[in-house]
Amino acid sequence: MRIGRFLMWVALALLPMLAKDATAAERTLTLTFGDSVRRFTADDLLARPDAVAIAIPNDLSYRREMSYRAVPLLELIGADTLRGVATLEARASDGFVAQIPAEYVRQAAGGGAMAWIAIEDPADPWPTLPAKSISAGPFYLVWENPERSNIASEYWPYALVAIAGVADPVERWPQLAVDAALPDDAAERRGQGSFIRNCLPCHRLNGAGEGDVGPDLGQPMNVTEYMTPAGLKAVVRDPKSVRTWPGQQMPGFGNDQIPDAELDALVSFFAHVAGR
């Protein structure tokens, strides 16, 4: 009895320390490139000489103009470090994991969109996101002039905790590959690109991917085996028009994000994967 009470008191005493450690971990951004692992706190990044004030006229997550203190992602990673890297895997604390072509970050040096890591100052927190109870902090990948590089909506991960240099998604996960005999402009191949860009951050496909926000769209059954093409398109456009459930998070993708022709190609890709 006394031993049990003692252990309980020890556990209660440790709880504040564990909570503090967990909070500290959440407020750390980890960069992993090869054998190099670097960790930055918000204070570390705010103290950098290249941390500047930026304005994002049409912030994708806040849906309005926002101002941030931010550091350029290309400078933070290092141009030499980024050379030869195919993909940046940007991981958020909620299970969202975007696979961003590293070329988009490199293009900043040649007049393309500019990637920034916005840093939430603990002493001056950002507002909560629309329809959510959290802000976009502590770290948020934002883009200046995203139209210059056609930056996808899923390449704006907030609640960012880690960025790693990784291989191309199709190389990492062969189950995402389409038949090599298909021409370059085949609908299935275009749909593959759309899936990697728009769906893979939240969903896996036959085990491929790192996202844990939504279900695997290939296992135990491929999504085309229990949804019609019309139903699948409706889910992409407006999930709540098809079905709702507690904790539903998926937003709808408008025609400006996934044009109708691309949506048709995405459905073709799912069917192609199911057939293989």
C-alpha positions in Angstrom: 0.0 0.0 0.0 2.7 2.5 1.0 4.8 1.6 -2.0 1.8 2.1 -4.3 1.2 5.6 -2.8 4.9 6.5 -3.1 4.9 5.6 -6.7 1.8 7.6 -7.3 3.4 10.6 -5.6 6.5 10.2 -7.8 4.3 10.1 -10.9 2.4 13.2 -9.9 5.6 15.0 -9.2 7.0 14.1 -12.6 3.9 15.2 -14.6 4.8 18.9 -14.7 8.3 18.1 -15.9 7.0 15.7 -18.6 4.5 18.3 -19.7 7.3 20.9 -19.9 9.5 18.6 -21.9 6.6 17.8 -24.3 5.9 21.5 -24.8 9.5 22.2 -25.5 9.6 19.4 -28.1 6.6 20.8 -29.8 8.3 24.2 -30.1 11.4 22.8 -31.7 12.0 22.6 -35.5 14.2 19.7 -36.5 16.1 19.7 -39.8 17.4 16.4 -41.0 19.6 16.1 -44.1 21.7 13.0 -44.4 23.6 12.5 -41.1 23.1 16.1 -40.1 20.4 16.8 -37.5 19.8 20.4 -36.4 17.2 21.6 -33.9 16.0 25.2 -33.5 13.8 26.8 -30.9 11.6 29.8 -31.7 14.1 31.9 -29.9 17.0 30.5 -31.9 15.3 31.4 -35.2 14.1 34.8 -34.0 17.7 35.7 -33.1 19.1 34.9 -36.5 20.4 37.9 -38.5 18.3 36.8 -41.5 15.0 36.9 -39.5 12.9 39.7 -41.0 9.4 40.9 -41.0 7.4 39.7 -44.1 3.8 40.3 -45.2 1.8 37.5 -46.9 -1.1 39.2 -48.7 -3.3 36.1 -49.2 -2.2 33.7 -46.4 -3.6 30.3 -47.4 -4.3 29.1 -43.8 -5.6 32.3 -42.3 -7.4 33.4 -45.5 -6.3 37.0 -45.1 -3.2 39.2 -45.0 -0.8 38.2 -42.3 2.5 39.5 -41.1 5.3 37.3 -39.7 8.8 37.3 -38.4 10.4 34.7 -40.6 13.7 33.3 -41.9 14.2 32.2 -45.6 14.1 28.4 -45.8 16.8 28.2 -48.5 19.2 30.1 -46.1 18.1 28.0 -43.1 18.8 24.7 -44.9 21.8 26.0 -46.9 22.0 25.9 -50.7 24.9 23.4 -50.6 22.9 21.1 -48.3 19.9 21.3 -50.6 21.8 20.5 -53.7 20.9 17.1 -55.0 17.9 16.7 -52.6 14.7 15.6 -54.4 12.1 16.2 -51.8 11.5 18.1 -48.6 9.3 16.1 -46.2 7.6 18.7 -44.0 6.0 17.1 -41.0 3.4 18.8 -38.8 2.5 17.9 -35.2 -1.1 16.7 -36.2 0.1 13.9 -38.6 0.1 16.0 -41.8 3.3 15.2 -43.8 3.8 17.1 -47.1 6.2 15.9 -49.8 7.4 19.2 -51.3 9.7 19.2 -54.4 13.0 20.7 -53.2 13.2 22.5 -56.6 10.5 24.9 -55.5 12.7 26.1 -52.7 15.8 26.3 -54.9 13.8 28.4 -57.4 13.8 31.3 -55.0 17.3 32.1 -56.1 16.2 32.6 -59.6 13.0 34.6 -59.2 10.6 31.8 -58.2 8.3 31.7 -55.1 10.1 32.4 -51.9 9.7 29.9 -49.0 9.9 31.2 -45.5 9.7 29.6 -42.0 7.4 31.9 -40.0 8.1 31.8 -36.3 5.5 32.4 -33.7 6.9 34.5 -30.8 5.8 32.9 -27.5 5.5 36.4 -26.1 3.2 37.5 -29.0 1.2 34.5 -30.2 -0.7 34.4 -33.5 -4.5 34.3 -33.7 -6.3 31.0 -33.9 -6.9 29.6 -37.4 -10.4 29.9 -38.9 -12.7 27.2 -37.4 -9.9 25.9 -35.2 -8.8 26.3 -31.7 -5.0 26.6 -32.5 -2.8 29.0 -34.2 -0.5 28.1 -37.2 2.5 28.1 -34.8 5.0 27.5 -33.6 6.5 27.2 -37.1 4.7 27.6 -40.4 6.0 27.3 -44.0 4.7 30.2 -46.0 5.4 31.4 -49.5 5.9 34.8 -51.0 4.6 35.1 -54.6 3.4 31.4 -54.7 2.0 31.9 -58.2 5.5 32.2 -59.6 6.1 28.5 -59.0 2.5 27.3 -58.9 2.7 26.3 -55.2 0.0 23.9 -54.2 -2.2 24.5 -51.2 -0.8 21.5 -49.4 2.7 23.0 -49.5 1.8 25.4 -46.7 2.1 23.2 -43.6 1.5 24.8 -40.3 2.2 23.4 -36.8 5.5 22.4 -38.4 7.9 20.3 -36.3 10.4 18.8 -38.8 11.8 19.1 -42.3 13.9 16.3 -43.8 15.6 15.8 -47.2 14.3 12.6 -48.7 14.0 10.8 -52.1 11.3 11.3 -54.6 8.0 9.8 -53.4 7.7 7.3 -56.2 11.2 6.1 -55.6 10.5 5.7 -51.9 7.2 4.0 -52.4 7.0 1.9 -55.6 3.3 1.2 -55.0 2.6 4.8 -56.1 4.1 4.0 -59.5 2.0 3.7 -62.7 2.7 1.4 -65.6 6.0 2.5 -67.2 4.5 2.0 -70.6 2.0 4.8 -70.1 2.8 8.0 -72.1 4.0 11.1 -70.2 0.7 12.8 -70.7 -1.5 9.8 -69.7 -4.3 10.7 -67.3 -3.1 8.1 -64.8 0.3 9.7 -64.7 -1.1 13.2 -64.2 -3.4 11.8 -61.5 -0.4 10.3 -59.8 1.2 13.7 -59.5 -2.1 15.2 -58.2 -2.3 12.4 -55.5 1.2 13.0 -54.3 0.7 16.8 -54.2 -2.8 17.0 -52.7 -3.7 13.7 -51.0 -0.5 12.1 -49.8 0.1 14.7 -47.0 -3.0 13.3 -45.1 -3.6 9.9 -46.7 -1.5 6.8 -47.4 -2.1 4.5 -50.4 -1.4 0.9 -50.0 0.9 1.8 -47.1 2.8 4.5 -49.1 3.2 7.8 -47.4 3.8 9.2 -43.9 0.6 11.2 -43.3 -1.8 10.0 -40.5 -4.6 12.5 -40.7 -6.9 10.4 -42.9 -7.3 6.7 -43.8 -5.3 4.7 -46.3 -7.1 5.0 -49.6 -5.9 1.7 -50.9 -6.2 -0.7 -48.0 -8.1 -2.8 -47.1 -10.0 -1.8 -50.3 -9.1 0.7 -53.0 -11.4 3.8 -52.7 -12.8 3.1 -56.2 -14.1 -0.2 -55.0 -16.6 1.3 -52.6 -17.2 4.8 -54.1 -18.4 5.7 -57.6 -16.3 8.2 -59.6 -19.1 10.8 -59.1 -19.0 10.1 -55.3 -15.3 10.3 -55.1 -15.2 13.6 -57.0 -17.9 15.0 -54.6 -15.8 14.0 -51.6 -12.8 15.9 -53.0 -14.9 19.0 -53.8 -17.0 19.1 -50.6 -16.5 16.1 -48.1 -19.4 17.2 -45.9 -21.8 16.9 -48.9 -21.2 13.2 -49.0 -20.6 12.1 -45.4 -19.8 13.6 -42.0 -18.3 12.2 -38.9 -17.0 13.5 -35.5 -13.5 15.1 -35.9 -13.8 15.4 -39.7 -10.9 17.5 -40.9 -10.7 17.2 -44.7 -11.3 20.5 -46.5 -12.8 20.7 -49.9 -10.6 21.3 -52.9 -12.0 23.9 -55.3 -11.5 24.1 -59.0 -8.7 26.6 -58.5 -6.8 24.0 -56.5 -7.7 20.8 -58.5 -9.2 21.7 -61.9 -11.9 19.3 -63.2 -9.5 17.7 -65.7 -7.0 17.0 -63.0 -9.8 15.6 -60.8 -10.7 13.2 -63.6 -7.1 12.2 -63.8 -6.9 11.6 -60.0 -9.9 9.2 -60.3 -8.1 7.4 -63.2 -5.0 7.0 -61.1 -7.0 5.4 -58.2 -8.6 3.0 -60.7 -5.2 2.2 -62.3 -3.7 1.4 -58.9 -6.6 -0.8 -58.0 -6.2 -2.7 -61.3 -2.6 -3.4 -60.6 
